[in-house]
Amino acid sequence: MAAGFVTSGGLGVAGLSVFSWMYKYLTGKHPPGADQLDHAKARLASKARDIKDAAQHRVDQAHGS
């Protein structure tokens, strides 16, 4: 039973930490790790653009042939 209380308390603290970090990030403050998140978002956006451009190129080729 004690282990359950300790576990739930630890998970509660972890959850509060995550929400605190998210609040700081979304309000424009610069919490630790924000640079890595921004970099990952930029890479995902770039890859999505590449895939979209490749698909458009294939559609254009199909209509041109």
N, C-alpha and C positions, 0 to 999 in steps of 0.2 A: 504494500500500500504506500509506503514511504517512497519507493522508487517511482510510483505513478505520480505522486505529487511533485517530486523533483523533475521528472520528465515534463510534466505539463507546465511547470514553472519555467523550465529552460526553453520550451517551445514558445511560450508566451513572450519571453524576453527576445527570442530570435525574431518572432513576428513583429514586435514593436520596433526592433532595429531595422527590419526591412522597410516597414512603413515610414519610419523616420528618414531613411535614405531616399526613398522614392519621393517623399514630400520635398526634401531639400533639392533633389534633382529637378523636379517638375516646377519648383518655384524659382529656378534659375541660379540657385547656389551651386557650389561645385564640390559635391561630396567625393570621397576617395573612390576611384574606379570609374568616374564619369567619363574620363578621356577614353578609356577602353570601350565603354558602351557607345560613345559617339563614333569611334572608329569602326566598330562592328556594324553600326547602323549605316554608315557611309559605304562600307564594303557590300552590304546586302543591297542597298539601293543601286549601286554600280552594277552588281551582278544581275539584278532585275532588269535594268536598262539594256544590258548586253543581250539577255535572253529575248527581250521584246524586239530589239533591233534585228536579231537573227531570225525570229519568227516573221517579222515584216519582210525581211529580205526573201525568205522562202515563199511567202505569199506573192510578192512582186514577181519572182521568177516563175511561179506557177501561172500567173495571169499573162506573163509576157511570152510564154512558150506556146 
